[in-house]
Amino acid sequence: MENVNNTEKVAEVGALGLFSALAGWMGWLALLYGCCMTADYITGTAYAIKAKTWSSSVAREGLWHKCGSLITVGVAAAVDILLGLIINNIPSVSLPFPYSTLLCPIVLVWYIVSELGSILENAGKMGAPIPPFLKAH
């Protein structure tokens, strides 16, 4: 049993290492965003069920909103690629530092913070105490 447990641990660490190597820090940001979107949808649904106000049309609107945000992240990534191609391949355009990405991480962080705020809002509506420094004033 101990050998199986160690094998599972090695496989998990290997998978995380592979993900990090392939996706880098941007991959972790994207994964965090996906987790936050999922948690927001689940907490919003849980609150609506608790309040007996769940509606499929409202749920669909929330999913459409999330799809729109994914499109926005994709556009930001495309703009980063375009800027990188211009800056790194046109000799007369240069920066004092190597350009790889700028807009996509900013957009991802903005959406992550928005999702976290929505999760807190849903938790508060369900009755969880929210520390005052996390509440909007």
C-alpha positions in Angstrom: 0.0 0.0 0.0 2.8 2.4 0.8 4.4 1.9 -2.6 1.1 2.7 -4.4 0.7 5.9 -2.3 4.2 6.9 -3.2 3.6 6.2 -6.9 0.5 8.4 -6.8 2.4 11.2 -5.1 5.2 11.0 -7.7 2.6 11.0 -10.5 0.8 14.1 -9.0 4.1 16.0 -8.6 5.2 15.0 -12.1 1.9 16.2 -13.6 2.1 19.6 -11.7 5.7 19.9 -12.9 4.8 19.2 -16.5 1.9 21.7 -16.3 4.3 24.3 -14.9 6.9 23.7 -17.5 4.4 23.8 -20.4 2.1 26.6 -19.2 4.3 28.7 -16.9 3.0 31.3 -14.6 0.3 32.4 -17.2 -1.0 28.8 -17.1 -1.4 29.0 -13.3 -3.2 32.4 -13.7 -5.6 30.8 -16.2 -6.1 27.8 -14.0 -6.8 30.0 -11.0 -9.3 32.0 -13.1 -11.1 28.8 -14.2 -11.3 27.7 -10.6 -12.7 31.1 -9.5 -15.3 31.1 -12.3 -16.4 27.6 -11.2 -16.5 28.5 -7.5 -18.5 31.7 -8.4 -21.0 29.7 -10.4 -21.4 27.1 -7.7 -21.8 29.6 -4.9 -24.2 31.7 -6.9 -26.3 28.6 -7.7 -26.2 27.5 -4.0 -27.4 30.8 -2.9 -30.2 30.9 -5.4 -31.3 27.4 -4.4 -31.2 28.4 -0.7 -33.2 31.6 -1.4 -35.6 29.6 -3.6 -34.9 32.1 -6.5 -33.0 29.7 -8.9 -33.9 30.4 -12.5 -32.5 28.6 -15.6 -32.7 31.9 -17.5 -30.6 33.7 -14.9 -28.2 30.8 -14.7 -27.8 30.9 -18.5 -27.2 34.7 -18.4 -24.4 34.0 -15.9 -22.9 31.4 -18.1 -23.1 33.8 -21.1 -21.3 36.4 -19.0 -18.6 34.0 -18.2 -18.2 33.0 -21.9 -17.9 36.7 -22.7 -15.1 37.1 -20.2 -13.3 34.1 -21.7 -13.5 35.7 -25.1 -12.1 38.9 -23.6 -9.1 36.9 -22.1 -8.6 35.4 -25.5 -8.6 38.8 -27.2 -6.1 40.1 -24.6 -3.8 37.1 -25.4 -4.1 37.7 -29.1 -3.2 41.4 -28.6 -0.2 40.3 -26.6 0.9 38.0 -29.4 0.5 40.8 -31.9 2.4 43.3 -29.8 5.2 40.7 -29.3 5.4 40.0 -33.0 5.7 43.8 -33.8 8.1 44.6 -31.0 10.3 41.6 -31.5 10.5 41.6 -35.3 10.5 45.2 -36.5 14.0 46.6 -36.0 12.9 50.2 -35.5 10.5 49.3 -32.6 12.3 48.3 -29.4 11.8 48.3 -25.7 14.5 48.4 -23.0 13.3 45.0 -21.9 12.2 41.8 -23.7 8.5 41.7 -24.4 6.6 38.5 -23.9 3.2 39.4 -22.4 1.5 42.3 -20.7 -2.2 42.6 -21.3 -3.4 39.1 -20.8 -2.1 38.8 -17.2 -3.6 42.1 -16.3 -7.0 41.0 -17.7 -6.8 37.7 -15.9 -5.9 39.3 -12.6 -8.8 41.8 -13.0 -11.2 38.9 -13.7 -9.9 36.8 -10.8 -10.4 39.7 -8.4 -13.9 40.2 -9.7 -14.7 36.5 -9.3 -13.3 36.5 -5.8 -15.5 39.5 -4.9 -18.6 37.7 -6.3 -17.7 34.6 -4.4 -17.5 36.6 -1.2 -20.8 38.3 -2.0 -22.5 34.9 -2.5 -21.0 33.6 0.7 -22.2 36.6 2.6 -25.7 36.2 1.2 -25.7 32.6 2.4 -24.9 33.8 5.9 -21.2 33.4 6.2 -19.5 36.2 8.2 -17.2 38.3 6.0 -14.3 40.2 7.6 -14.9 43.9 7.3 -11.7 44.5 5.3 -13.0 42.2 2.6 -16.4 44.0 2.3 -17.0 46.8 -0.2 -17.6 50.1 1.5 
